[in-house]
């Protein structure tokens, strides 16, 4: 059976918590990527917002293979 319910469009941006939910990663990981500069945020006042395209690009740069023990994470 085909599901005909409308699909919500992807958000334009994510809060840090929203980026965590979207990726399944922790706030620590997202904050570390922002601090390192591998993930970019824009600010509304003092609230960081991660753009959908930025989050997707960052995610798509993850390795396709599992890491070996002791190997640094991206």
Beta strands, then each sheet from edge to edge (+ up, - down):
strand 1: 13-14
strand 2: 42-44
strand 3: 47-51
sheet 1: 1+ 3- 2+
end
